[in-house]
Amino acid sequence: MRGSDPAALTPGDPTAEPLWGLQWDMTQIDVDDALRVRFGTGETAALDAAARAHGVSSHALVSGIIARAELAECAEDATVALLTPVDFRGRITPPIPLRSVTALCGFSYVAVGDAPTADIARTVADRIRADVRDGTVLRTAVSPMPDPRTRRHGPPVLISNLGEVPAPVAPAGLEVLDFHAQIVR
């Protein structure tokens, strides 16, 4: 399915590759130092339903979609590296309350080749679960890619899923227009 044209997909077809019928409004893509796509309620519901239908999380599905887009721009048999920040505050004992630290995350890394989106999504989901289970996520809180072998696929595509971000409380007269998360070292 390399190089599939999203415009050629049948709208609303939940099995269409690579986007499973999700409608993308390219005018809503905000490009600065990162590509950011915002989903409304309808898009989120469609994404969640597609992910559930394939037994993966929305994050894994989005990772599969992004990987397919990246791979469409690469040579045949290319591999793309995906890096997922994983918030582990609630995964340790005792759990760290949400507002106790600004950010506390480790990373899950996987390299994928050209495959159907659902297969890539399952690979991403399986790797995240394994990295949480074996302690990789905790170890990578210090450095996202401590193992030099992980660098052989080039710079990774960092994919995060903040979920719904509640509107911040602002003083009277101050309006918050945007929120942009960033990971810095």
N, C-alpha and C positions, 0 to 999 in steps of 0.2 A: 504493500500500500504506500510505498515511499512516494512522496511528492503529491499525495492526494489533494485535489483542489476542493477546499471547503465549500465553495460556491456550487460545485457540482453535486453535492450531497442532497438527498431527498429531505426537505424540511420535515421535522417531526419524526423521522425514522430513528427509533432508539437503537437500532443495530448498525447504523451507518458508521463507517470508519472515516476519519479518526475521531470525530467529535460527537457521535451518538445523538445527532439531531439537536444539539444545543445551538442556539442562535447567538452569534457573536456580533456585537455592534462595534466595529473597528474604530468608530469615532470616539468611543469611550476609553480607549487604551491611552494611558498616560505614560509617556516616555521621558524619563530624566536619566538617572543612573541605573534604573531598573525598569523592567516592563511590569506594569501593574494592571491587573484586570479586576474590575469590581463587578460582583454579581448582585443583582437585585433578588427579591424574594422568589420570583418565578424561575430565574436561572438557577438559583441555589436549590430549589425543590427539584428541578429537572436533573441537576447534577447529582444530588443525593439519591434520587430514584435510580439513575443509571449506575451509580456506584453500588448501591444495594443489590441491584439485579446481577451484578458480576461478583458480589461477595467481597468487595474492597471498600476502603474508606474514600471519601471525597478527595482527600489529599492524594491518595495513591492514584486515583483516576486522573486528577489534574496533572500529576507528575507524568503519567503515561501520555497524556495529550501533549504536554510540553516536550517530552522526550521525542515523540514522533515529529513534532514541528522542527526541533533541532536537527534530528536525523535526516529530515527531508532536504536540509541544506548541506549535508555532508556527502562525502564519497561513499560508494557502495561498501558494505562491510565495516562501516565506521562504528565506533562506540562513543556514547556520550555519558559523562559522569554526572550524577545527580546527588546533591547534598541537601539533606533535610534537617533543619534544626528541630530538636525534640526537647520540649519543656519537661524537665524531670523533677520539678518541685514536689509534685504529688506522688512520685514513684519511689521515693525514699522514705525511710522510717527514722524519726517521725517526719511526716510531710512538712514542707515549708509553706506557710501561708502565702497566698497570692501576692499580697502587698508587702511582704517582708523584704523582698529583693526586687530590683527593677527587672532583671532578666537572669534566668539561670537555665541554660540549656546546653545540651551536648548535641552531637551530630550523628546521623546515619548516612553512610556513603554507599552508593551502588553504581556500577557501570552497566549500561544496557545497550544492546544492539537493536537493529530493526526487527520488530515483531508486532503483532497486533496490539493495539492499545491496552486491551484487557490483560494480556500476558505481561506487558511491562508494568501495569498497575499492580498485578499480583506479585511480581518480583520486588517492587518497591515496598509493598506492604509486608511481605515476608522478611525482607532485609531489616526494616525498621523494628519489627517484633524481635528478630534475632539479636539485633544490636542493643535493644533494651534488656533482653534476657541475659546476654553474656557480659554486660558491663561496658560495652563499647561506648554507649551514649555518655556514661559517667566519665570515662577516660578522655573523651574528646571535648569535654567542657574546657580543657586547657588549650587544646589546639584541634581545630576541626579535622585535620588530616595528618595525624602524627606519623603515620606509616608512609615512607617515601614511595612505596609501590602504588599507593592510591593516586599518585600524581601522573602516572603514565598515560592517562586518558585526557590530559589537558585540564584547564581550569573547569571546575564543576559548575553546573547550573544550580544555583541555590534556590530552592522552592520552599516557601513557608506558607502556612495556612493559619492565620490569626483567628479565623472564625469571625463571628459577629463582634464588632468592637462597639461597646456602649458609648454613647455620646459623653464626652468629658464634662464635668461640672465647670462652668466658667462664671466669673463675676459678671454682674449686670453691666451691659454695654459692650461686652466682649463676645464675639461670635467665633466659634471654631469652625473653620472652613474645610480643613483636611487633616488627615492623619497619615503619616508615612513611617512605617517601622523600618529600622535599619540595624544590621548586625555589624559592629565594628570590633576590631581587635586592638 
